[in-house]
Amino acid sequence: MSRVEEIEAAIDGLPPGEYRRIVEWFRGREQRRWDEQMDADCATGTLDFLFDEAKSESAKGLLREWPSRQ
């Protein structure tokens, strides 16, 4: 049995409260990793194309407020 399979089996055996705790921990961990990656991509200019695209679309009058004001 691989290490991952052992972890999966252990998680499957958790009572509901402990399972929720693991799920919350994992979600928080993934959110931090996402934020770190976004920060790194912004710092290196990887996402600059999005700003350029938004400026271009705005100049063409193709953008609208979001969420829309109704």
C-alpha positions as CSV (number, residue, x, y, z in Angstrom):
1,M,0.0,0.0,0.0
2,S,1.4,3.4,-1.0
3,R,1.6,6.3,1.4
4,V,-1.2,8.1,-0.4
5,E,-3.4,5.0,-0.1
6,E,-2.6,4.8,3.6
7,I,-3.6,8.4,4.0
8,E,-6.8,7.9,2.0
9,A,-7.7,4.9,4.2
10,A,-7.1,6.8,7.3
11,I,-9.3,9.7,6.1
12,D,-12.0,7.3,5.1
13,G,-12.0,6.0,8.7
14,L,-12.4,9.4,10.4
15,P,-15.5,10.3,12.3
16,P,-17.5,13.1,10.7
17,G,-16.1,15.9,13.0
18,E,-12.5,15.0,12.3
19,Y,-13.2,14.6,8.6
20,R,-14.6,18.1,8.5
21,R,-11.5,19.4,10.3
22,I,-9.3,17.7,7.6
23,V,-11.4,19.2,4.8
24,E,-11.2,22.7,6.3
25,W,-7.4,22.3,6.7
26,F,-7.0,21.2,3.1
27,R,-9.2,23.9,1.7
28,G,-7.2,26.5,3.7
29,R,-4.0,25.1,2.5
30,E,-5.1,25.1,-1.1
31,Q,-6.3,28.7,-0.8
32,R,-2.9,29.8,0.6
33,R,-1.1,28.0,-2.3
34,W,-3.4,29.7,-4.8
35,D,-2.8,33.1,-3.2
36,E,1.0,32.5,-3.2
37,Q,0.9,31.5,-6.9
38,M,-1.1,34.5,-7.8
39,D,1.2,36.8,-5.9
40,A,4.2,35.2,-7.7
41,D,2.6,35.5,-11.1
42,C,1.7,39.2,-10.5
43,A,5.3,39.9,-9.3
44,T,6.8,38.4,-12.4
45,G,4.4,40.1,-14.8
46,T,2.8,36.8,-15.9
47,L,-0.6,38.2,-15.6
48,D,0.1,41.6,-17.2
49,F,-1.7,40.4,-20.4
50,L,-4.9,40.5,-18.4
51,F,-4.5,44.2,-17.7
52,D,-3.5,44.9,-21.3
53,E,-6.6,43.1,-22.5
54,A,-8.8,45.0,-20.1
55,K,-7.4,48.3,-21.2
56,S,-7.9,47.4,-24.8
57,E,-11.5,46.2,-24.3
58,S,-12.2,49.4,-22.2
59,A,-10.9,51.6,-25.0
60,K,-13.3,49.9,-27.4
61,G,-16.2,50.4,-25.0
62,L,-16.7,46.7,-24.6
63,L,-16.6,46.5,-20.8
64,R,-19.5,46.9,-18.4
65,E,-19.8,47.3,-14.6
66,W,-19.7,44.0,-12.7
67,P,-21.8,43.3,-10.9
68,S,-24.2,45.2,-12.9
69,R,-26.0,48.1,-11.3
70,Q,-29.8,47.6,-11.7
